[in-house]
Amino acid sequence: MSATSSQSRGAFAAAATVHARFHAILIERTPNPLIRQLCRSMLDVVRDSQYAISRTDGAGEYSVGQHRLILEALRSGDLDAVASRIVDHLVPEFRYPASEEA
């Protein structure tokens, strides 16, 4: 494995970790304990796929942009906008292609 390949893998792993952390923070702020538990379980299930998604062209930028929109809505206190932006984030406008290296 080349140094560049190793660095790339490290960057993708770091991106997946940051992505998961964003979701974990939101989950822990959820007041409903049942929803928190369900979301934690879902986050655990999709954690491995985040690494593959982070390697997909445009996916990282898209996700970061979606996270920013969610944070803006949270800061504004507009719960309808928060819900709408979360749905937009969870149902992306494009599909991530299957990775050949997964």
Sequence and secondary structure as in RCSB ss.txt:
>XXXX:A:sequence
MSATSSQSRGAFAAAATVHARFHAILIERTPNPLIRQLCRSMLDVVRDSQYAISRTDGAGEYSVGQHRLILEALR
SGDLDAVASRIVDHLVPEFRYPASEEA
>XXXX:A:secstr
  HHHHHHHHHHHHHHHHHHHHHHHHHHT S HHHHHHHHHHHHHHHHHHHHHHTSTTHHHHHHHHHHHHHHHHH
HT HHHHHHHHHHHHS SS     S  
